[in-house]
Amino acid sequence: MTQHLHLWLIPILPFVGFLLNGMLGRRLPKAVVSTIALAFPLASFAVVARAALIFIQVKPQILPWLINYSDWINAGPLHIQFTLALDQLTILMLSIITGVGFLIHLYSVGYMGHEEGYWRYFSYLNLFLFFMTVLVLAGNFLLMFVGWEGVGLASYLLIGFYLDRDSAANAGKKAFVVNRIGDFGFLVGIFLVLANFHSLDFFAINNIIHSNSGISTATFTAIGLCLIVGACGKSAQIPLYVWLPDAMEGPTPVSALIHAATMVTAGVYMIARTHSIFDRAPIALATIAIIGAATAFFAATVGLVQTDIKRVLAYSTISQLGYMFLACGVMAYSAGVFHLMTHAFFKALLFLGAGSVIHGMSNEQDMRKMGGLRKCLPVTCWTMFAAVLAISGIPPFAGFFSKDAILAEAFQAGSLGKILYFVGLATAGLTSFYMFRLWYLTFLGESRSEDHDHHPHESPWSMLLPLVILAILSVCGGWIGYGRFSHLLSPVIGSDIVSPTEASSGSLELILSIVAVAVAALGWFVAHLLYFKPNDRAQKLATSARGIYSLLLHKYWIDELYHAIFVAPLKFISQYILGWIGEGVLIRGSAWVLAGIASLTGELLRRWQSGNLRSYSGWLVAGAAALLLFAAIYANHLGIWIHFDPSKVLPISINPNAAGH
Amino acid sequence: MDNIILSLILVTPLIGALLIALLPDRRTLSAGVALVFALLTFAFTLHLPAHFDNAKLGFQFVQDIPWIASPNIHYHVGVDGLSLWLIVLTGLLAPIGVLASWNTIKDRPKVFYSLFLVQQTAMLGVFVSLDLMLYYGFWELSLLPMAILIAMYGRTLSENGGPNASLRFFLYTFIPSAPLLVAILWLYAKTHSFDFVALQDAISNGTFPAGALLWASLAFLIAFAVKVPVLGLHGWLPDVFQEAPIAGAMVVAGKLGLYSLIRFHVGLFPQQAVKAAPWMIALGAIGVIYGALQALVQKDFWKLLAYGTISSLSFCTLGIYGATLSGLDGAVYQTLNEGIIGAALFVLLGVLYDRASTSQISQYGGFATRTPMLATIFVIASLAMIGLPMLNGFIGEFLVLSSTFTGTSQAWAITATVGVILSAAYMLTLVQRVFYGQQSNLAIAHAPRDLDLREKFILYPLVTLMLIMGVFPNLFLTGIESGLRQTSGGLAYRAVSLCARPGATCGVQATFPVRGGQQ
């Protein structure tokens, strides 16, 4: 039955697209390249939709549907297979990845139309879909790691898409290396799982956990903490978030797909997927919650003052991912995944809208030079307004429901949860402020562009259609999912230790909602005061708190700090301590000593080689005599190995006893 | 066919060498003949995996002919799962080496290609010899042509670059070969046999005094560890990588030493290997990081590759002495990987050097726009080196690291795992400096052309192999593991590695003794 689902098609289809465009794209016309690039993700989406429909009809009791395709690695006790797994969580993730992914492909046709390397762009984008679908379909840790590293690769290639920009190349490398730090943690986590469960299969591990195998809390905590390092890398959380703002060097649709809607949520997905480990590791959970809340707040403060439209969105992404972490940390996995979904809608929309603005403004990203664009870009303006309302948590837009669910769950999760709730609440106010600030600066007021000859233009339909669809999802995605969502996911990621706190009092939730909306409204109000009409209030505020303003503007100097405490010392040690002392003195030195001995010996030998025949023959005789003497004295003693029997060589008979034996 | 195939494999390159020596000294002629014989040898080596029986114990394709009665030397050759793919790899790298040298070797091509083919026979001989004296002959023979090639065909323009590097290579590899010979002769003195299996039995039966045996095993260990090279004995490698002709440099490190470590150190002296293991594990794990850190700060790309190679070869050392089955699998796999990835990177850097005549990384920049194909292949090879899943490097690294973690030492495993971060850092820095960014003056001045047909012909098969070995590792692992599992005529750690663990009960010799992890 499950074989008829053809799950393997979901990743393979985009992979075929990647191969076709990657190998032939250079020689193909743009229309063919875009057809290939769109057709394969769309087909993949169709397979996902079909699988989802079958899944809903069958209502399987045994989860997940596992399909083994073949063995991957057999070595000693290690047996790892290509196993794909389907359950509600996977279906949800796949729908987002292929659905939103397809929309962004469509958008890119317009956005990237004028770029060199059009084919290259689309082949990378399809490659990304391949790895991302592998990541969420994987039935074991190692196959997930394939997708995990693979999306990092696609991200690296796409960030560095503009080959001739040094900043893009730097950003790509930084993304890969920082992600590798996370992968290091993930790998050690995998090793720990292997050492304790003797399996990497998610569902075999779940069975072992549920059968009370006697694995200690310390072990669960250790595994959990290692996996958190991996999740922090991929999902851009403190302290490994530093790559994401730089990743904005890539084309804007890439930021929408990879660095907002899908790849960066992989950490959240991974935690949800392995939640039965985290459920038994309270310290790891608390770590996730604290990291999440701290990141949410920290990134939001940086977002307050940035002037590059994509940079604001980048920090807002980090901040929103922090909310998802917070949700996971209080075991509200379904709330976290719910926010993951709504965030995918509105953040993709925000980035695509920003792309539309940048496209219309001929690659201007500085919001100080925008303004008044609502007249020229009406569709972009109003679809983005929907997204701004959604992310700010204004009801009934999508973000309200998911953020509200997270805050409510946090509030009810013990004393730590209460503290983190207030951090999350403050963040909500900041979010609302900087998002409305972005929207006001971009679309309202008068144009501040210095280039008066150029008139911004609205984007083509292929770019606007995805905006409209995503706007509809940002408006409706929340209340459609509200209530049903945790029910849908509870078989997969309902916490299996404590029953979910859904049955808590309705009045408390109502109060919390009202507070959250009030805080969001406050943020909106402040933004309105400062930016609705041209005034110097924002300027005054910045000068009156110059220290804080500068700190935020320079992103707390974290990049510089990391360079000073990690990169520079490492280079110093490599270059001077290991390079000069290790390589230079020890290794080279010993080689020179060897060489010295050799050349000295050579010199001595040369003295011997006098060219004098008589002296040569003298040495020869002396050597032979010494050898014979040696043999005569020690041969028996050592049992020396030369069994020289002259009788076999010479036709005369010699008494063997006389030969020194 | 089966019983003479190994002799055919050994003789074919020699005939080629002889033919080249007799023919006139013309570049295309010498190279052409070398290519034909290299391809022929490669075709013969492919016979082995095609007819290898994974289920069979002991050596296959065996040929055992008494050669010299006294001392008792046999021409005894054979193949098991351990050597199987290494032979094929060696066969594959020969035509690639010839093609890579096609344009670069302009002076005295006759000498070059003759020596190259002799070197080929010597390396193949090392992998198939089951008689220690025969093995030693091939081992020495593999060093000599290499030393001459490095001295005569040095790559840089500096006057003494080649000879100096050659001297260093010679000193490093020949000096430890002398104790190796003494140790082999000492083993013979007690048993009157050079036969690998006979010696293995004699050693495990306690024929030799333990103290002296430790010294003999050390002589073996050091001779091989230098050739790998293991951290601390690697002083020759950066110079050789910088100077040696590409065809020589791509085969000089790794597989010969690592194979010999497994077969003739761990295989012959299991008890002594256990004593050396903690040191070797430490050197392996530290070597991963040390090599990577050095690669991070190199300004010359040949040296970067040298230190990167030390780093990835250290995974093999770690896997071998971790004494777990999957770790050994990983070590052998990583040896194959290093051969393929190293060859590809050598050819790629050679292409860059050919286009721009410098190995200073800082002079490069912005090549990707001019040479997109070269950039693509370079990135793929770099990713394989970094250990990206679905490419071959990952399988080896993962097997070694996971088995070290679960079966040997968590601390050393974690130490070595840090290598995954550093390898990404140095390889991607290289990629960035060479290919990305603004076009450098160099790129503008030389207007480098993209890969030509010959270069594609070399690189495409290598890249395809990286992918195949990453996705279908069982094609190779099945054979490798069958070789590693054997106790009779094989190389297993015997029961000692179990006995060596405190509180463990000693296994029976007949059962497979390498710790198979906890299952």
Chai-1 contact restraints between the chains, C-beta under 6 A:
chainA,res_idxA,chainB,res_idxB,connection_type,confidence,min_distance_angstrom,max_distance_angstrom,comment,restraint_id
A,D71,B,N474,contact,1.0,0.0,6.0,A-B,restraint_1
A,I73,B,P473,contact,1.0,0.0,6.0,A-B,restraint_2
A,N74,B,N474,contact,1.0,0.0,6.0,A-B,restraint_3
A,A75,B,S326,contact,1.0,0.0,6.0,A-B,restraint_4
A,A75,B,D329,contact,1.0,0.0,6.0,A-B,restraint_5
A,A75,B,L399,contact,1.0,0.0,6.0,A-B,restraint_6
A,A75,B,L477,contact,1.0,0.0,6.0,A-B,restraint_7
A,G76,B,L325,contact,1.0,0.0,6.0,A-B,restraint_8
A,G76,B,S326,contact,1.0,0.0,6.0,A-B,restraint_9
A,G76,B,G516,contact,1.0,0.0,6.0,A-B,restraint_10
A,G76,B,G517,contact,1.0,0.0,6.0,A-B,restraint_11
A,P77,B,G516,contact,1.0,0.0,6.0,A-B,restraint_12
A,P77,B,G517,contact,1.0,0.0,6.0,A-B,restraint_13
A,P77,B,Q519,contact,1.0,0.0,6.0,A-B,restraint_14
A,L78,B,S326,contact,1.0,0.0,6.0,A-B,restraint_15
A,F145,B,P389,contact,1.0,0.0,6.0,A-B,restraint_16
A,V146,B,P389,contact,1.0,0.0,6.0,A-B,restraint_17
A,V146,B,M390,contact,1.0,0.0,6.0,A-B,restraint_18
A,E149,B,L388,contact,1.0,0.0,6.0,A-B,restraint_19
A,E149,B,P389,contact,1.0,0.0,6.0,A-B,restraint_20
A,L163,B,A368,contact,1.0,0.0,6.0,A-B,restraint_21
A,L163,B,T369,contact,1.0,0.0,6.0,A-B,restraint_22
A,L163,B,Y436,contact,1.0,0.0,6.0,A-B,restraint_23
A,D164,B,Q438,contact,1.0,0.0,6.0,A-B,restraint_24
A,D166,B,G437,contact,1.0,0.0,6.0,A-B,restraint_25
A,A169,B,Q432,contact,1.0,0.0,6.0,A-B,restraint_26
A,A169,B,Y436,contact,1.0,0.0,6.0,A-B,restraint_27
A,A169,B,G437,contact,1.0,0.0,6.0,A-B,restraint_28
A,K173,B,L428,contact,1.0,0.0,6.0,A-B,restraint_29
A,K173,B,Q432,contact,1.0,0.0,6.0,A-B,restraint_30
A,F176,B,A424,contact,1.0,0.0,6.0,A-B,restraint_31
A,F176,B,L428,contact,1.0,0.0,6.0,A-B,restraint_32
A,V177,B,A424,contact,1.0,0.0,6.0,A-B,restraint_33
A,V177,B,A425,contact,1.0,0.0,6.0,A-B,restraint_34
A,R180,B,V420,contact,1.0,0.0,6.0,A-B,restraint_35
A,R180,B,I421,contact,1.0,0.0,6.0,A-B,restraint_36
A,R180,B,A424,contact,1.0,0.0,6.0,A-B,restraint_37
A,I181,B,I421,contact,1.0,0.0,6.0,A-B,restraint_38
A,F184,B,T417,contact,1.0,0.0,6.0,A-B,restraint_39
A,F184,B,V420,contact,1.0,0.0,6.0,A-B,restraint_40
A,F184,B,I421,contact,1.0,0.0,6.0,A-B,restraint_41
A,L187,B,T417,contact,1.0,0.0,6.0,A-B,restraint_42
A,V188,B,I414,contact,1.0,0.0,6.0,A-B,restraint_43
A,F191,B,S402,contact,1.0,0.0,6.0,A-B,restraint_44
A,F191,B,F405,contact,1.0,0.0,6.0,A-B,restraint_45
A,L194,B,S402,contact,1.0,0.0,6.0,A-B,restraint_46
A,L194,B,T406,contact,1.0,0.0,6.0,A-B,restraint_47
A,A195,B,T406,contact,1.0,0.0,6.0,A-B,restraint_48
A,S574,B,L293,contact,1.0,0.0,6.0,A-B,restraint_49
A,S574,B,L296,contact,1.0,0.0,6.0,A-B,restraint_50
A,S574,B,V297,contact,1.0,0.0,6.0,A-B,restraint_51
A,Q575,B,V297,contact,1.0,0.0,6.0,A-B,restraint_52
A,L578,B,L293,contact,1.0,0.0,6.0,A-B,restraint_53
A,I587,B,G235,contact,1.0,0.0,6.0,A-B,restraint_54
A,A591,B,R168,contact,1.0,0.0,6.0,A-B,restraint_55
A,A591,B,G235,contact,1.0,0.0,6.0,A-B,restraint_56
A,L594,B,L171,contact,1.0,0.0,6.0,A-B,restraint_57
A,A598,B,L171,contact,1.0,0.0,6.0,A-B,restraint_58
A,G639,B,A189,contact,1.0,0.0,6.0,A-B,restraint_59
A,W641,B,P71,contact,1.0,0.0,6.0,A-B,restraint_60
A,W641,B,Y188,contact,1.0,0.0,6.0,A-B,restraint_61
A,W641,B,A189,contact,1.0,0.0,6.0,A-B,restraint_62
A,H643,B,S70,contact,1.0,0.0,6.0,A-B,restraint_63
